Amino acid sequence: MRAPFKLLGAAIVASLAFGTGVAQADVFVTATADKQKQVTVTKNILIDKQVFVFATVFTFNDATSEQDIFSNQRNQWNYAEDEGSTARNDIIGSFDDASGEQATIQNNGFNNNNLNTDSLSYANSPLGANGGGVFSDAEVNIEQINGLTEDPPDPGQLPEDFDGRGVNVFEVIEGATYDNNIDASFNGAAGVAKTIQENGSNNNNFNGVAIALGDYTTFALDEVNAGQFNNFNFADVRDLNRTNTINASFVGYNGIVATIQNNGSNSNNANSSAISASLTNPPVPGTPPVGNFAP
């Protein structure tokens, strides 16, 4: 706006210089102004919080309840042949209202490993709620090898008279019938019931329970380790009828039930439980012991 007024002043001066008069007029100016405004705001917020809490508790244990079960089952270099057989395992109307342990193995097969095992311990802390405690630990360790531990096998593992079809060989020539039945049994019972019914061949079967109990248990540990290998085996089955049934059984049972029904071949089967627990509420962690004991 300032530049036009300067030009107008110069024109008036020029007019006076040449002796001419000045023409005056009202001037209306209309102006359009474009205004652009661009605002860019970049805001980075990074919040990273890490909280590590490590607690160390010193608890005096004056009793120990510990149970370990170790099972190693190998099934190697076996041959079984069946023809027109009938194999049947029945548990009918049995173990009703029983208590404690019920352990059963029924085996009509060939070359089998079958194992039922229990391991139970109990300890009481002499100091009890006055600062003592029981260390309870229950472990079950199982290794079942059916055949070889690797496939293909190491040639050095194979004997000279090795059957090229497999480490364990099972054949049914002209048919067979295998039945495993548990009917109307174990009703209203309590405790630990372990059952194995086996009509097959070249099998490993394992039922194991490890229980470690204590009054005023401050540390309760339990662990189950299982390694099962099933390699380089052979089975040829023709017209084989297999039936496994559990009917109207274990009704109202209170406790642990472990059942294996096996009509197959060259197999590994395992039921395992490890239980570690306190029968009485332990003392509060950090409670100082009584007497002359110290953590």
Secondary structure, 3 states (H helix, E strand, C coil): CHHHHHHHHHHHHHHHHCCCCCCCCCCCCCCCCCCCCCCCCCCCCCCCCCCCCCCCCCCCCCEEEEEEEEEEEEECCEEEEECCCEEEEEEECCCCCCCCEEEEEEECCECCEEEEEEEEEEEECCCHHHCCCEEEEEEEEEEEEEECCCCCCCHHHCCCCCCCCCCEEEEECCCEEEEEEEECCCCCCEEEEEEEEECCECCEEEEEEEEEEEECEEEEEEEEEEEEEEECCEEECCCEEEEEEEECCCCCCEEEEEEEEECCECCEEEEEEEEEEEEECCCCCCCCCCCCCCC
